[in-house]
């Protein structure tokens, strides 16, 4: 293998007194260093030159090969050094292993270069170089294309590595069929999430950066990442939500980020006493909306007297803003509501508040507690005079009835006083009966 370099190695051995295998290792290291420098000069300088050409993809392969190629050169040098050691020590079993190691290293570095090329391709699809006529692709589609190509690269390199290790393609195919069936049953949820992620990339109901919400579940936030298994959503409370992609096949989603306008829908309530001014108020509000700079006049604008409410006359104001920004819409809404208030005041009307009116049929006399006591005392004196002609029991009953009839609004203190007086009268009656006995 090293017959071509035998004169050099003989000179090194004669001059420096080194063994032949040590000289061979030194020669391999020197050649590896030279090849690495040449590749660095060629590849690292060729990339900027290809960027200036009209070819959109020429520089991608060069950039993808930079680091994997340098690493491959040095790993091949290491395997050659190990080959020298094997020949010197006559290790026969290591020959096949070194050959397999070179093949596996080459395939792994090719996979690395392929994945780097896929990543650069994704960036190039989204951001084409200046001066090229190629149209840019949206980030979600480019991400889906890159993920599919990356999966293809990994599968192909994996099959090639298995073949280089001595596994027959038919055995790999058979294992792939049976194993795929087993894995399909065991990981059906993962497969469903994978297909759900693929459908999201194809149907594009939302993209990264969109604000979405679900009326079915308590989900609302901004999409941060769409993976093959999970989608990450950041809520407005800055909390992440991780949703399996298969869940989106049964969810009803609303994407407010894709709306064209924001809607203003308000109910203005005016007093019933201002019903004669409602027509003029409606016309003035409509004119104000038509002349407003932030109202989209291409969309429908409605201002009408809608209904007789429970406490007020209800007017609807229905319009669309030109902006979709929430803060700008709030500013426009504030301005319109204040202008509506000014219009109502200009027409000598007022906004209504919930109120009730109480109608009383006739005058009502209001007495305080003192006057109530005096009335009750007079009623008690009259009852005492009537008691001279009747017995004590009937006098007491008549006195209580007269008090209830003449003073129906007797205070609670007077009622307790009357109750005590009745108990005294009953006690005296019982005493008289015992004396007669």
LUMZA-406183 format. One record per residue (C-alpha): x, y, z; residue in three letters; residue number from 1. Coordinates in Angstrom, 2 decimals, padded with zeros to 5 digits. Each point is the difference from the previous one (the first is absolute). Last residue first. Layout:
BEGIN
((X Y Z) 'ala' NUM)
...
This chain:
BEGIN
((-114.46 032.32 096.21) 'unk' 437)
((-000.68 003.66 -000.41) 'unk' 436)
((003.64 000.73 000.89) 'unk' 435)
((001.31 -002.52 -002.55) 'unk' 434)
((-002.08 001.63 -002.72) 'unk' 433)
((001.35 003.40 000.90) 'unk' 432)
((003.60 -001.25 -000.26) 'unk' 431)
((-000.63 -001.48 -003.45) 'unk' 430)
((-001.34 003.32 -001.19) 'unk' 429)
((003.07 001.82 001.36) 'unk' 428)
((002.34 -002.38 -001.93) 'unk' 427)
((-001.94 000.49 -003.22) 'unk' 426)
((000.27 003.76 000.33) 'unk' 425)
((003.75 -000.20 000.61) 'unk' 424)
((000.51 -002.26 -003.08) 'unk' 423)
((-001.95 002.44 -002.14) 'unk' 422)
((002.21 002.90 001.13) 'unk' 421)
((003.11 -001.97 -000.95) 'unk' 420)
((-001.35 -000.63 -003.53) 'unk' 419)
((-000.82 003.67 -000.32) 'unk' 418)
((003.59 000.95 000.90) 'unk' 417)
((001.37 -002.54 -002.53) 'unk' 416)
((-002.16 001.61 -002.66) 'unk' 415)
((001.18 003.45 001.01) 'unk' 414)
((003.65 -001.03 -000.46) 'unk' 413)
((-000.77 -001.56 -003.41) 'unk' 412)
((-001.44 003.27 -001.22) 'unk' 411)
((-003.66 000.36 -000.71) 'unk' 410)
((-000.85 000.34 -003.69) 'unk' 409)
((-003.63 -001.15 000.21) 'unk' 408)
((-000.85 002.64 002.61) 'unk' 407)
((-003.77 000.42 000.14) 'unk' 406)
((-001.03 -003.58 -000.81) 'unk' 405)
((002.76 -001.84 001.91) 'unk' 404)
((-000.50 002.22 003.06) 'unk' 403)
((-003.73 -000.45 -000.14) 'unk' 402)
((000.38 -003.77 -000.13) 'unk' 401)
((002.39 000.03 002.97) 'unk' 400)
((-002.31 002.20 002.08) 'unk' 399)
((-003.04 -002.13 -000.87) 'unk' 398)
((001.79 -003.14 001.16) 'unk' 397)
((001.10 001.65 003.23) 'unk' 396)
((-003.42 001.32 000.72) 'unk' 395)
((-001.59 -003.41 -000.72) 'unk' 394)
((002.28 -001.61 002.56) 'unk' 393)
((-000.29 002.72 002.60) 'unk' 392)
((-003.78 000.16 000.02) 'unk' 391)
((-001.90 002.75 -001.83) 'unk' 390)
((-001.23 003.50 000.79) 'unk' 389)
((003.25 001.24 001.56) 'unk' 388)
((002.05 -001.64 -002.82) 'unk' 387)
((-001.19 002.56 -002.54) 'unk' 386)
((001.82 002.68 001.84) 'unk' 385)
((003.26 -002.09 -000.02) 'unk' 384)
((-000.34 -000.63 -003.72) 'unk' 383)
((-000.17 003.71 -000.64) 'unk' 382)
((003.15 000.48 002.04) 'unk' 381)
((001.83 -002.71 -002.00) 'unk' 380)
((-000.92 001.62 -003.32) 'unk' 379)
((001.42 003.27 001.29) 'unk' 378)
((003.21 -001.81 000.97) 'unk' 377)
((000.25 -001.62 -003.47) 'unk' 376)
((-000.34 003.34 -001.68) 'unk' 375)
((002.67 001.42 002.28) 'unk' 374)
((002.35 -002.92 -000.77) 'unk' 373)
((-000.45 000.44 -003.76) 'unk' 372)
((000.78 003.68 000.34) 'unk' 371)
((003.26 -000.91 001.66) 'unk' 370)
((000.93 -002.67 -002.58) 'unk' 369)
((-000.25 002.36 -002.97) 'unk' 368)
((-002.97 000.61 -002.20) 'unk' 367)
((-000.23 -000.03 -003.80) 'unk' 366)
((-003.29 000.84 -001.66) 'unk' 365)
((-000.33 -001.21 -003.60) 'unk' 364)
((-001.58 002.04 -002.78) 'unk' 363)
((-001.68 -001.89 -002.88) 'unk' 362)
((000.55 -002.48 -002.90) 'unk' 361)
((003.79 -000.35 000.26) 'unk' 360)
((002.04 -000.53 -003.25) 'unk' 359)
((003.53 -001.49 000.40) 'unk' 358)
((002.42 000.45 -002.95) 'unk' 357)
((002.87 -002.45 -000.68) 'unk' 356)
((003.55 000.48 -001.39) 'unk' 355)
((002.67 -001.89 -002.02) 'unk' 354)
((002.21 002.71 -001.53) 'unk' 353)
((-000.57 001.71 -003.32) 'unk' 352)
((002.34 002.15 -002.04) 'unk' 351)
((-001.29 003.53 -000.29) 'unk' 350)
((-001.55 002.17 -002.67) 'unk' 349)
((000.44 003.66 -000.92) 'unk' 348)
((000.98 -000.85 -003.60) 'unk' 347)
((003.56 001.14 000.67) 'unk' 346)
((000.12 -002.26 003.07) 'unk' 345)
((-000.75 -003.11 -002.07) 'unk' 344)
((002.58 001.01 -002.59) 'unk' 343)
((002.64 000.54 002.68) 'unk' 342)
((-000.65 -003.46 001.43) 'unk' 341)
((000.32 -001.53 -003.45) 'unk' 340)
((003.32 001.81 -000.44) 'unk' 339)
((001.25 -001.53 003.24) 'unk' 338)
((-001.03 -003.45 -001.20) 'unk' 337)
((001.74 000.51 -003.36) 'unk' 336)
((003.29 001.13 001.57) 'unk' 335)
((000.07 -002.91 002.44) 'unk' 334)
((-000.68 -002.49 -002.78) 'unk' 333)
((002.83 001.41 -002.11) 'unk' 332)
((002.46 -000.28 002.90) 'unk' 331)
((-001.17 -003.55 000.73) 'unk' 330)
((000.49 -000.91 -003.67) 'unk' 329)
((003.54 001.34 000.04) 'unk' 328)
((000.81 -002.15 003.04) 'unk' 327)
((-001.52 -003.14 -001.56) 'unk' 326)
((001.72 000.30 -003.36) 'unk' 325)
((-002.37 -001.10 -002.75) 'unk' 324)
((-000.23 003.44 -001.55) 'unk' 323)
((-002.58 001.40 -002.39) 'unk' 322)
((-002.71 -000.14 002.63) 'unk' 321)
((-003.46 -001.41 -000.67) 'unk' 320)
((-003.37 001.47 000.95) 'unk' 319)
((-003.21 -000.70 001.94) 'unk' 318)
((-001.56 002.56 002.36) 'unk' 317)
((-003.32 -001.19 001.41) 'unk' 316)
((-002.53 002.31 001.69) 'unk' 315)
((-002.06 -001.08 003.03) 'unk' 314)
((-002.71 002.21 001.53) 'unk' 313)
((000.23 -000.32 003.76) 'unk' 312)
((-001.03 -001.79 003.21) 'unk' 311)
((-001.43 -003.32 -001.14) 'unk' 310)
((001.02 000.53 -003.58) 'unk' 309)
((-002.07 001.22 -002.88) 'unk' 308)
((001.85 -001.31 -003.01) 'unk' 307)
((002.57 000.53 -002.77) 'unk' 306)
((000.24 003.66 -000.94) 'unk' 305)
((002.57 -000.39 -002.75) 'unk' 304)
((003.66 000.63 -000.88) 'unk' 303)
((001.53 -002.49 -002.43) 'unk' 302)
((003.30 000.03 -001.91) 'unk' 301)
((000.77 -002.87 -002.40) 'unk' 300)
((003.54 -000.23 -001.30) 'unk' 299)
((001.50 002.20 -002.68) 'unk' 298)
((-000.30 002.93 002.43) 'unk' 297)
((002.80 -001.40 002.15) 'unk' 296)
((-000.06 002.23 003.08) 'unk' 295)
((003.36 001.46 001.10) 'unk' 294)
((-000.34 003.34 -001.81) 'unk' 293)
((-003.51 000.77 001.30) 'unk' 292)
((-002.20 001.80 -002.55) 'unk' 291)
((-002.47 -002.85 -000.51) 'unk' 290)
((-000.04 -000.65 003.76) 'unk' 289)
((-000.88 003.63 000.80) 'unk' 288)
((-002.73 000.06 -002.62) 'unk' 287)
((-001.55 -003.13 001.52) 'unk' 286)
((000.16 001.50 003.49) 'unk' 285)
((-001.73 003.20 -001.22) 'unk' 284)
((-002.77 -001.94 -001.76) 'unk' 283)
((-000.70 -002.11 003.09) 'unk' 282)
((-000.10 003.07 002.26) 'unk' 281)
((-002.45 001.75 -002.33) 'unk' 280)
((-002.38 -002.98 000.07) 'unk' 279)
((000.32 -000.39 003.77) 'unk' 278)
((-000.98 003.61 000.82) 'unk' 277)
((-003.74 -000.64 000.49) 'unk' 276)
((000.81 -002.98 002.23) 'unk' 275)
((001.84 002.18 002.49) 'unk' 274)
((-002.37 -000.59 002.96) 'unk' 273)
((000.60 -003.73 -000.39) 'unk' 272)
((003.65 000.52 000.93) 'unk' 271)
((002.74 -001.14 -002.40) 'unk' 270)
((001.95 -003.29 000.02) 'unk' 269)
((002.87 -000.60 -002.46) 'unk' 268)
((000.72 -003.65 -000.88) 'unk' 267)
((003.45 -000.75 -001.45) 'unk' 266)
((001.43 -002.16 -002.76) 'unk' 265)
((003.41 001.02 -001.34) 'unk' 264)
((001.53 -002.73 -002.13) 'unk' 263)
((003.70 -000.50 -000.67) 'unk' 262)
((001.00 -000.37 -003.61) 'unk' 261)
((001.67 -002.42 -002.42) 'unk' 260)
((000.21 -002.99 002.32) 'unk' 259)
((002.91 -002.37 -000.45) 'unk' 258)
((001.51 000.42 003.47) 'unk' 257)
((-003.41 -000.77 001.52) 'unk' 256)
((000.46 -003.70 -000.81) 'unk' 255)
((-002.92 -001.91 001.49) 'unk' 254)
((000.36 -003.73 000.49) 'unk' 253)
((-002.59 -002.75 000.29) 'unk' 252)
((001.86 -003.04 001.30) 'unk' 251)
((-000.39 -003.58 -001.25) 'unk' 250)
((003.02 -000.26 -002.34) 'unk' 249)
((001.89 002.45 002.22) 'unk' 248)
((000.30 -002.62 002.74) 'unk' 247)
((002.28 -002.17 -002.17) 'unk' 246)
((002.67 002.68 000.20) 'unk' 245)
((000.46 -000.53 003.71) 'unk' 244)
((-000.34 003.33 001.88) 'unk' 243)
((002.75 001.53 002.14) 'unk' 242)
((-001.13 003.23 001.71) 'unk' 241)
((002.62 002.56 001.03) 'unk' 240)
((-000.79 002.65 002.64) 'unk' 239)
((000.66 003.67 -000.75) 'unk' 238)
((-003.43 001.07 001.40) 'unk' 237)
((-001.00 000.78 -003.59) 'unk' 236)
((000.46 -003.69 -000.74) 'unk' 235)
((003.01 -001.39 -001.86) 'unk' 234)
((-000.90 -002.90 -002.26) 'unk' 233)
((002.33 -002.94 -000.70) 'unk' 232)
((-001.13 -002.59 -002.54) 'unk' 231)
((000.99 -003.58 000.67) 'unk' 230)
((000.89 -003.13 -001.99) 'unk' 229)
((001.49 001.11 -003.32) 'unk' 228)
((000.68 003.46 001.34) 'unk' 227)
((-001.81 003.29 -000.49) 'unk' 226)
((001.64 002.69 002.12) 'unk' 225)
((-000.91 003.31 001.62) 'unk' 224)
((-003.72 000.31 -000.71) 'unk' 223)
((-001.46 002.97 001.88) 'unk' 222)
((-002.74 -000.50 002.58) 'unk' 221)
((-003.43 -001.37 000.76) 'unk' 220)
((-001.14 -003.45 001.10) 'unk' 219)
((-002.82 -000.48 002.52) 'unk' 218)
((-001.77 -002.60 -002.06) 'unk' 217)
((-002.80 -000.13 -002.56) 'unk' 216)
((000.14 003.70 -000.96) 'unk' 215)
((003.67 -000.50 -000.98) 'unk' 214)
((002.43 002.89 -000.31) 'unk' 213)
((002.73 001.01 -002.41) 'unk' 212)
((002.46 002.89 -000.25) 'unk' 211)
((002.44 -000.74 -002.80) 'unk' 210)
((003.80 000.24 000.49) 'unk' 209)
((000.78 -003.42 -001.44) 'unk' 208)
((-002.74 -000.86 -002.44) 'unk' 207)
((-003.66 -000.88 000.16) 'unk' 206)
((-002.58 -002.00 -001.95) 'unk' 205)
((002.86 -000.90 -002.36) 'unk' 204)
((-001.59 -002.93 -001.85) 'unk' 203)
((003.33 -001.63 -000.92) 'unk' 202)
((002.11 000.84 003.05) 'unk' 201)
((-002.91 -000.68 002.34) 'unk' 200)
((-000.71 -003.25 -001.83) 'unk' 199)
((003.60 -001.13 000.50) 'unk' 198)
((-000.22 000.84 003.71) 'unk' 197)
((-003.15 -002.11 000.28) 'unk' 196)
((001.73 -002.84 -001.84) 'unk' 195)
((002.82 000.09 002.55) 'unk' 194)
((-002.45 000.29 002.89) 'unk' 193)
((-001.93 -003.03 -001.27) 'unk' 192)
((003.27 -001.92 -000.36) 'unk' 191)
((000.92 000.88 003.59) 'unk' 190)
((-003.43 -001.12 001.16) 'unk' 189)
((000.31 -003.24 -001.98) 'unk' 188)
((003.33 -000.79 001.64) 'unk' 187)
((-000.46 -003.60 001.07) 'unk' 186)
((-002.27 -000.98 -002.87) 'unk' 185)
((002.18 001.69 -002.63) 'unk' 184)
((003.16 -001.26 001.67) 'unk' 183)
((-001.21 -003.55 -000.44) 'unk' 182)
((-001.00 000.55 -003.60) 'unk' 181)
((003.24 001.85 -000.77) 'unk' 180)
((001.97 -002.79 001.61) 'unk' 179)
((-001.64 -002.55 -002.24) 'unk' 178)
((000.55 002.00 -003.18) 'unk' 177)
((003.34 001.56 000.98) 'unk' 176)
((001.33 -003.31 001.21) 'unk' 175)
((-000.84 -001.50 -003.35) 'unk' 174)
((001.55 002.95 -001.84) 'unk' 173)
((003.14 -000.09 002.15) 'unk' 172)
((000.27 -003.73 -000.56) 'unk' 171)
((-000.38 000.50 -003.72) 'unk' 170)
((002.65 002.75 000.08) 'unk' 169)
((002.53 -002.37 001.64) 'unk' 168)
((001.67 001.16 003.23) 'unk' 167)
((003.77 -000.11 -000.37) 'unk' 166)
((001.01 003.19 001.80) 'unk' 165)
((000.15 001.86 -003.29) 'unk' 164)
((-003.66 -000.90 -000.63) 'unk' 163)
((-001.05 001.34 003.39) 'unk' 162)
((001.89 003.21 -000.71) 'unk' 161)
((-001.68 000.33 -003.39) 'unk' 160)
((-003.44 -000.46 001.55) 'unk' 159)
((000.72 002.68 002.61) 'unk' 158)
((001.33 002.38 -002.65) 'unk' 157)
((-003.22 -000.36 -001.99) 'unk' 156)
((-002.24 000.45 003.05) 'unk' 155)
((001.91 003.03 001.30) 'unk' 154)
((000.02 001.72 -003.38) 'unk' 153)
((-003.74 -000.60 -000.52) 'unk' 152)
((-000.80 001.38 003.48) 'unk' 151)
((002.05 003.11 -000.76) 'unk' 150)
((-001.81 000.47 -003.30) 'unk' 149)
((-003.36 -000.19 001.77) 'unk' 148)
((001.10 002.38 002.74) 'unk' 147)
((001.38 002.51 -002.50) 'unk' 146)
((-003.18 -000.03 -002.09) 'unk' 145)
((-002.13 000.55 003.12) 'unk' 144)
((002.23 002.85 001.19) 'unk' 143)
((-000.16 001.65 -003.42) 'unk' 142)
((-003.77 -000.27 000.05) 'unk' 141)
((-000.16 001.54 003.48) 'unk' 140)
((002.46 002.80 -000.80) 'unk' 139)
((-001.83 001.28 -003.06) 'unk' 138)
((001.82 -000.37 -003.28) 'unk' 137)
((001.95 002.78 -001.70) 'unk' 136)
((-000.28 000.46 -003.72) 'unk' 135)
((003.05 -000.64 -002.20) 'unk' 134)
((001.03 002.92 -002.14) 'unk' 133)
((003.46 000.20 001.48) 'unk' 132)
((001.81 003.30 000.56) 'unk' 131)
((000.10 -000.28 003.75) 'unk' 130)
((000.10 -003.53 001.31) 'unk' 129)
((-003.27 -001.79 000.76) 'unk' 128)
((-001.17 000.24 003.62) 'unk' 127)
((-002.68 -002.62 000.76) 'unk' 126)
((001.18 -002.59 -002.50) 'unk' 125)
((003.66 000.79 000.75) 'unk' 124)
((-000.54 -000.53 003.71) 'unk' 123)
((-001.57 -003.40 -000.59) 'unk' 122)
((002.74 -000.96 -002.46) 'unk' 121)
((002.63 000.86 002.60) 'unk' 120)
((-001.67 -002.40 002.42) 'unk' 119)
((-000.26 -002.70 -002.67) 'unk' 118)
((003.68 000.45 -000.92) 'unk' 117)
((000.98 -000.37 003.65) 'unk' 116)
((-002.09 -003.16 000.20) 'unk' 115)
((001.75 -001.35 -003.10) 'unk' 114)
((003.45 000.86 001.34) 'unk' 113)
((-000.75 -001.80 003.24) 'unk' 112)
((-001.37 -003.00 -001.89) 'unk' 111)
((003.14 -000.02 -002.16) 'unk' 110)
((002.06 000.11 003.19) 'unk' 109)
((-001.89 -003.04 001.27) 'unk' 108)
((000.46 -001.81 -003.32) 'unk' 107)
((003.75 000.63 -000.09) 'unk' 106)
((000.47 -001.04 003.62) 'unk' 105)
((-002.01 -003.19 -000.59) 'unk' 104)
((002.02 -000.92 -003.09) 'unk' 103)
((003.35 000.74 001.65) 'unk' 102)
((-001.01 -002.01 003.07) 'unk' 101)
((-001.09 -002.93 -002.15) 'unk' 100)
((003.45 -000.09 -001.63) 'unk' 99)
((001.69 000.32 003.38) 'unk' 98)
((-002.05 -002.89 001.33) 'unk' 97)
((000.90 -002.23 -002.91) 'unk' 96)
((003.72 000.60 000.48) 'unk' 95)
((-000.03 -000.28 003.81) 'unk' 94)
((-000.15 -003.82 -000.02) 'unk' 93)
((003.43 -000.28 -001.65) 'unk' 92)
((002.06 001.80 002.63) 'unk' 91)
((003.46 -000.33 -001.51) 'unk' 90)
((001.72 002.37 002.47) 'unk' 89)
((001.50 002.14 -002.74) 'unk' 88)
((-002.88 -000.45 -002.40) 'unk' 87)
((-002.56 000.82 002.69) 'unk' 86)
((001.96 003.06 001.14) 'unk' 85)
((000.11 001.28 -003.56) 'unk' 84)
((-003.77 -000.58 -000.28) 'unk' 83)
((-000.53 001.96 003.23) 'unk' 82)
((001.87 002.90 -001.57) 'unk' 81)
((-002.23 -000.30 -003.05) 'unk' 80)
((-003.08 000.08 002.28) 'unk' 79)
((001.28 003.20 001.62) 'unk' 78)
((000.61 001.62 -003.38) 'unk' 77)
((-003.56 -000.91 -001.05) 'unk' 76)
((-001.23 001.69 003.16) 'unk' 75)
((002.01 003.12 -000.86) 'unk' 74)
((-001.37 000.25 -003.54) 'unk' 73)
((-003.57 -000.75 001.15) 'unk' 72)
((000.10 002.84 002.56) 'unk' 71)
((001.11 002.43 -002.66) 'unk' 70)
((-002.72 -001.23 -002.34) 'unk' 69)
((-002.75 000.19 002.64) 'unk' 68)
((000.97 003.62 000.83) 'unk' 67)
((-000.11 001.44 -003.51) 'unk' 66)
((-002.42 -002.32 -001.81) 'unk' 65)
((-003.23 001.91 000.71) 'unk' 64)
((001.52 003.30 -001.10) 'unk' 63)
((001.08 -001.51 -003.32) 'unk' 62)
((-003.38 -001.68 -000.50) 'unk' 61)
((-001.88 003.27 000.65) 'unk' 60)
((002.24 002.13 -002.24) 'unk' 59)
((-001.47 -001.29 -003.24) 'unk' 58)
((-003.69 000.28 001.01) 'unk' 57)
((-001.15 003.33 -001.45) 'unk' 56)
((002.18 -000.08 -003.08) 'unk' 55)
((000.46 003.51 -001.34) 'unk' 54)
((003.55 000.19 001.41) 'unk' 53)
((001.11 002.26 002.84) 'unk' 52)
((-000.57 -002.62 002.68) 'unk' 51)
((002.25 -002.36 -001.94) 'unk' 50)
((003.00 002.25 000.60) 'unk' 49)
((-000.70 000.24 003.72) 'unk' 48)
((-000.06 -003.83 000.23) 'unk' 47)
((003.17 -000.67 -002.00) 'unk' 46)
((002.34 001.52 002.58) 'unk' 45)
((-000.96 -002.35 002.81) 'unk' 44)
((-000.09 -002.91 -002.40) 'unk' 43)
((003.33 000.45 -001.78) 'unk' 42)
((002.22 001.43 002.72) 'unk' 41)
((-001.44 -002.24 002.70) 'unk' 40)
((000.18 -003.05 -002.23) 'unk' 39)
((003.67 000.71 -000.73) 'unk' 38)
((000.79 000.47 003.67) 'unk' 37)
((-001.76 -003.26 000.94) 'unk' 36)
((001.79 -001.89 -002.77) 'unk' 35)
((003.38 001.26 001.28) 'unk' 34)
((-000.79 -000.92 003.61) 'unk' 33)
((-001.14 -003.47 -000.98) 'unk' 32)
((003.17 -000.51 -002.06) 'unk' 31)
((002.14 000.95 003.00) 'unk' 30)
((-001.95 -002.31 002.30) 'unk' 29)
((000.35 -002.89 -002.45) 'unk' 28)
((003.76 000.62 -000.35) 'unk' 27)
((000.43 000.00 003.77) 'unk' 26)
((-001.87 -003.31 000.25) 'unk' 25)
((002.19 -001.49 -002.73) 'unk' 24)
((003.15 001.21 001.76) 'unk' 23)
((-001.17 -001.69 003.19) 'unk' 22)
((-000.63 -003.21 -001.98) 'unk' 21)
((003.50 000.05 -001.52) 'unk' 20)
((001.83 000.48 003.25) 'unk' 19)
((001.70 003.35 000.43) 'unk' 18)
((003.75 000.56 -000.37) 'unk' 17)
((-000.40 003.55 -001.18) 'unk' 16)
((002.03 -000.20 -003.18) 'unk' 15)
((-000.26 -003.69 -000.86) 'unk' 14)
((-003.65 -000.39 001.10) 'unk' 13)
((-001.04 003.26 -001.61) 'unk' 12)
((001.80 -000.94 -003.21) 'unk' 11)
((-001.60 -003.46 000.00) 'unk' 10)
((-003.40 001.61 000.62) 'unk' 9)
((000.45 002.31 -002.95) 'unk' 8)
((001.13 -002.82 -002.26) 'unk' 7)
((-002.94 -002.18 001.20) 'unk' 6)
((-002.65 002.59 -000.82) 'unk' 5)
((-001.41 -001.79 -003.04) 'unk' 4)
((000.40 -003.34 001.75) 'unk' 3)
((-002.30 001.19 002.81) 'unk' 2)
((-002.85 -002.31 -000.79) 'unk' 1)
